[in-house]
Amino acid sequence: MALDRNSKPNDLSAFWMPFTANRQFKAKPRMVVAAEGMYYTTSDGRKVLDGTAGLWCCNAGHCRPKIVEAIQSQAAELDYAPAFQMGHPKAFELATRLRDMAPAPLEHVFFTNSGSESVETALKIAIAYQRAIGQGARTRLIGRERGYHGVNFGGISVGGIVNNRKYFGTLLTGVDHLPHTHLPETNAFSRGQPEHGAHLADDLERIVALHGPETIAAVIIEPLAGSTGVLVPPKGYLQRIRDICTKHGIVLIFDEVITGFGRLGAPFASDYFGVMPDMVTCAKGLTNGVIPMGAVLTTSAIHDAFMTGPEHLIELFHGYTYSGNPIASAAGLATLETYREEGLFERAADLSEYWADGLHSLKGLPHVIDIRNLGLIGAVELEPIPGAPTKRAFQAFLDAYEAGALIRTTGDIIALSPPLIIEKSQIDDLFGTLAKVLKGLD
Ligand SMILES: Cc1ncc(COP(=O)(O)O)c(C=O)c1O
């Protein structure tokens, strides 16, 4: 049956939409009904250039044949297998591929279904690991201001986005936050990594001294903070965090839900920055965003600490009904194959200078107070309308959508992260559209 591109649901009230201004949306819906390559098709038949890879996830672009075919045939062959005390070949194959792609010390893979679940899993493994090695007093967790680690209780506790936390009670206890790394006075309009701010890592020493290192299980940070509006780590900052964690026996978790799978032109940000964490959380690009799946990668030291005791006993009391689901595993394998065959991570690296040129050409346009970039990530920060924060950027999002480009906004920041298949002409189109939109804003 042919798809009716103009079909609209006749009642929008039942679906309570996530992270959405529901009343605004339902008064003037923005519906997409199809996608291919770099473009969405809207319900009114327009093509919209995807400047955000969906939600930072469709790194290979949309409806890629290999991934579509893998999902279709897997659904017909083995739709589901119990995840506990049972296995199926593709989950093992995908774990092996991930291990081979990941930075060398990360050798084991625990599957989840989202970035949020990867974060909860990593935090739990960190605390249980410390206990397994006789460090049971290490239960404190350290996150960072402006960090985003998904929406579950552990993630919002270590996260530092105020609106994601303040409505939800007391959260986890025993959590501290490093300062964020946004230094507009010294770093505004930096191209790539900012020069200033490595010293902010030293605040970790202060927190360690305050509580005693023997109480601290883990530090979790995004190597590049995405959802808060793209905060690129200052030069030297990540290595200092690594060194302090090593010195004090603290597990370092890099949340690579956004930066994994080529976004910076390397498989993971850990590779890009040359700084190795003890665990990586990922999701999104693992299946090109097509089927929910996430993963936690750990070192052998962490994994092996659990592999003790009688062999018939479960070693880690944690897991999800859909951990390593067959269809997600098939999608993951086809996705990694697509990245490899098309050299998409290298492509992102090659395009990153062209991308930075286009992005920074927006400097000087109305309301633009900062521009930040790394790999195929960009952000344009706007001066907020006095008394109406977020309104100006939201208007930019609405105008860009009407003008044929999908952008994302958070606060008064426009964030961009296109599929890694983007062509130079499409980069020109994206920034051309954005320039027009910015010139038209109040
Ligand atoms: C760094 C980071 N961690 C966790 C998450 C949560 O992922 P999910 O929405 O799949 O739960 C996100 C989502 O954007 C993210 O950027």
The ligand as an ORCA input file, in Angstrom:
! r2SCAN-3c Opt
* xyz 0 1
  C      25.909     12.290     26.837
  C      24.539     11.671     26.869
  N      24.279     10.717     27.774
  C      23.085     10.125     27.837
  C      22.081     10.484     26.970
  C      20.737      9.829     27.086
  O      20.480      8.994     25.995
  P      19.000      8.450     25.758
  O      18.166      9.610     25.350
  O      19.202      7.424     24.657
  O      18.545      7.817     27.012
  C      22.307     11.463     26.006
  C      21.248     11.875     25.067
  O      21.360     12.822     24.348
  C      23.567     12.084     25.966
  O      23.834     13.062     25.099
*
